[in-house]
Amino acid sequence: QVQLVESGGGLVQTGGSLRLSCAASEISFIIWGMTWYRQAPGKQRELVARLFAGGSTTYADFVKGRFTVSRDNAENTVYLQMNALNPEDTAVYYCNVVSEGRFYWGQGTQVTVSS
């Protein structure tokens, strides 16, 4: 069964940057589109950014101008570039990928931004 492996999280200071990756475990897996979510303690899961099959993107207001979602089809990998991080961005970030009509979840990666 295909797995999505997330990486790139960690601890950074306010104003720092991180790039999250979400990679499929099988080379035959083709990403149609994907969504990045995040969930902080005591809060509901939030939509962060979405990449559609045609290449267009949508961002939540609180990350516009700071985060960028992209993909590498050859490597079956999607990315979330996060710049100008602040403590409010602290959360577990999850990727959700659709392929051939099926949805897959990554295991989540922790992002912690210190003040």
N, C-alpha and C positions, 0 to 999 in steps of 0.2 A: 504494500500500500504506500502511496506517495506521502512523504512527510515534508513539511515546510520547516526549515531550520532558520531561526532568527539569531542574529548576532549584531554586535556593534554598540550595545548599551554599555553603560558605565557611569562613573562619577566624574562630573565636571563642575567647574566654577561658573557662576553667573557670567554670561557673555561668551561662554565657550561654545564649541561645536561638536557634534557627533554625526556619524552616518550609520544608520541602521540598514541591515541587509536581511532579506528574506529569500532563501534559496530552496528550490525544489530538489528532492533527493534523487530523482530520476531524470535522465537527460531527455527522455521522450515527453516529459511534461511541458505543455505549452500554456503560458499564462495568457488568458484572455483580458482580464482586468483585475484590479485589486483595490483594497481599501486598507488604510492604516487607522487603527483605533488606539485609544489609550484609556487606562483606568487607574485613577489615584485612590489611595485608601479613603474610604468613606464617601466616595463619589461614584456616580454612574459612569458606565463606559461612554466615551465620547468619540465621535468621528473626527479624525484629524485631517485626512486627505484621501482623495480617491483618484485613481487612474483608470480611464476607460479603455476599452479594446482599441478604439480608434486613435488613442494617444492623447486625448484631451484630459485635463485635470481639474479637480475641484478641491478647494481648501477651506477649512474652518476659519472663521474670522480671526480667531486668536492666534493663528499661525501664519497668516498671509504676510508675505514679504520676508519671512524667516525660514520657512520649511519648503523643501522641494522634493516632490516624488518623481521617480524615474524608473526605468526598467532596462534590462539587458536581455533581450530575447534569446540570444545565442547561449547565454549562461543560465537561462531560466531563473533569473534573479531580479528582484525589485528592491528599490532603495528608498530611504527617507533621509535626505540631508537636512540636518537641523542646525541652524545658526542662531546666534544671539539668544542662547538659552537662558531662561530665568527659573527660579524655584517653582513657579506655577506649572512648569513643564514636567516636573517630577511625577512619574507614573510608570506603570508597566505598559509597554507598547506592543501591540499585536498586529500581525498582518493577516488579512483574509483575502484569499485568492480564488478566483473562479476560473475553471478550465473545463471545457467540454460540458458545460452545464452543471458542474459540480463545484461545491465550495469547500475550501480547505483552510484550516487555521494554523498559524504558527504557535509555538509554545510560549511566546512572550519574551521580551527582554526588558530588564529594568534600566530606566534612565533616572539618575538622581542628580539634581542641580543644587549645589550648595550656595548659600548666600554670602 
